[in-house]
Amino acid sequence: MSKQNILHKPSRRQRQARALRWVRKIHRVAGISLFGFFFVVAVTGLLLGWKKHSGGLILAKSYKGSSTEMLAWLPIDSLHRIACKALHEQVNPQLSLKLDRIDIRPDKSMVKFVFAEHFNALQLDLATGKVLHLEKRRADFIEKVHDGSILDHYLGTSNGQLKLLYVSLLGTALMVFTITEFWMWYGPKRMRG
C-alpha cells in the first residue's frame, strides 16, 4: 500500500464520526416526519390508560338492572328491538342499526348493544327492557384513532389495510428511533474509548 493511499484512508475515529452523523440525520428526519403521528399515539394512549378512571367521560360505567335471575330476563330479540327503537327515537332516526356486538353482563342484569357504523351504544335492563344508559362510545373512537383503524372505519376499506399500513409505519419508526437513540448514546462513548 502506498503512502498516498494511507493518507486518504479515513481513520477508525473518522468512520465512527461519519456513522454517528448519519444516524443523527436518520433520527432527526424520522422524528420531524412522524412527529404528528407519535403525538396522536401518545395522547390517545394516555387517554385509553385513564378511561376507567375518567368518571364516565371516556368510558361509560356499567349500569345495574333489576334482576340477576336469568329466568326473569327478556329474550335477546325483544331487547334488540327495544334498543333499536330507543336509538332512533333518542339519537337519530337515520342511524344504522347494524350491530357490532351484544355484551351481556349477568352479574349486573344488563345488556349492552354496541352499534357498528357509529359510536353509540345502549345499556338495557335484562329483565324489564328499560334503557339504563345511552352512551357515546368515546373509548372506542379513541382506540380507533390510536391504532389507525379510524381510517378504515371512515373510508370503508375492508380487512383493515390502512390500519396495517399505519401500525407497520409507526412500529418500524419506533424501532428505528430506539436503535438510533441507542447509537447516539453509545457512539460517542465508543469513540472516546
GILIN-V906189 format. One record per pair of residues at least 24 apart in sequence whose C-alpha atoms are under 6 Angstrom apart, sorted by sequence separation. I is the first residue (numbers start at 1). GAP is how many residues later the second one is. D is the distance in Angstrom with one decimal. If there is no record, write none. Layout:
# GILIN-V906189
i->I gap->GAP d->D
i->I gap->GAP d->D
This chain:
# GILIN-V906189
i->68 gap->41 d->4.8
i->67 gap->42 d->5.6
i->65 gap->43 d->5.8
i->64 gap->44 d->4.7
i->65 gap->44 d->4.6
i->65 gap->45 d->5.3
i->79 gap->50 d->5.9
i->74 gap->52 d->6.0
i->73 gap->53 d->5.0
i->74 gap->53 d->5.5
i->73 gap->54 d->4.0
i->72 gap->55 d->5.4
i->65 gap->60 d->4.4
i->58 gap->80 d->5.3
i->59 gap->80 d->5.6
i->58 gap->81 d->5.3
i->44 gap->98 d->6.0
i->44 gap->102 d->5.5
i->41 gap->105 d->5.3
i->23 gap->157 d->5.8
